[in-house]
Amino acid sequence: MSSDVISLEAVRFINLVAARRFAGAATPPPPGDVLSSVHGDSPYRRAASLTSALLAPGALGVAALPTALLAVCCQLGHEGYSLFAPQGAAAGMIRELAGGSIDVDRFADWLQDRAVST
């Protein structure tokens, strides 16, 4: 895991927000060791890798898709970028990543095209 990746505590908080807001779960189970596989040589690759890790089976107990959407925005923000894309488009890309229609590299390229320096 790169030191440029958001903390596990941040992931847990993001999942808590997503679980309460989108899944009606009061307290989701803590995420597994989702950050150990996160890597990348650019902010976009790290954000895509984090998203993929969160979408892996068993990584999150509830609200994986909304957690992944919030986490990719937080990860980019952590590195000084903001995602400049419609929420529906971003959610659709994350859904495609989760379903295997696109791979991590394709998602990273999509992020690079739509992230702006803040």
N, C-alpha and C positions, 0 to 999 in steps of 0.2 A: 504494500500500500504506500502510495506517495504521501508525503507530508502536506501536499497541496489538496488533499481530499478532505471533505468535511468530516467531522468526528462522528463516531458511533452514537454519541449522545445527541448530536444534531439529527441523525437519521431516526433515532427513537422518537424525538420530539416531532419531527415531520410526520412520522407514521401515526403518532398519537393524534395530531391535528386531523390528518386524513381519515383516520378510523372514526373519530367522533363526528366529523362533518359529513362524510360520505357513506360510512357503513353503520353508523349508529352504535358503534362499539365504545363502551366507556373506557376501557383500558385494554389495549391490544397486548398480546404476548410480546416480550422483547424480541427484537430482530436477532437473527443468528449472526454469525461472524461474516457479515456481508461485505466488509471492507477489505478482507484479505486478498481478494481477487481483483480489486480495482487497480488499474494501471493506465498508463498512457503518456505519450510524449508531448501532448498539447492539452489545453483546457477542454477542448471539444472531445478528445479521445477519453480523457478522464471522466467527463460528464456522461459520455455514452457508456463507458465501462461500468460506472456506478449504476446507471439505469438498468443495464443488463443484469448486474449482480442483484439488484432489488427485485427484479422480475423472475429470478431463478426459482424453481419450485422449492418451497419450504423456507425461503428467505424471510418472508413476512407472513404473519398469520392472517391479517386482514388488510384490505384497502391497498393492495400492491400497485394498481395502476395510478390512482391519485397520488400515492406516496411517491412513485417514480416521477410523475410530472412535477410535483413540488420540489423533489430532491434535485432534479436536473436544473431547475431554475436557481436553487440555492447553491449548487455546486458551481454553476457559471458565475453567479454573483460573488461567491467566495474568491474567484480568480479574476474578478474585475470585469465581468461581461454580463450582459443582459440579453435574454432571449427575445428577439423581435419577430414574433410569429403569432398568428391567431391561436388562442388556446385550443380550439378544436383541431387545428392542424397538428399542433404539438401532441395532443392526446392521441390523435390518429396514428402518428408515427410511433409513439410509444406502444400503442396497441399492436401495430405491425411488428415491432421488435419482439414483443411478448409472444406473438403468434408465430414467429419465425419467418415472416414474409420478407423481412430485411435483416441484415446482420449489423453488428456493432459498428463496423467501419462505415457502412452506408448511413447509419444514424449520426455518427460523428461528423461525416461530411455535410449532412443536412444541418446539423447544429452550427458548423463553421460558417455556412452560408447565411445563417439567420441570427447569429450572435453579434452584438455590437459592444465595443469597449465603453465602459461607463466612466 
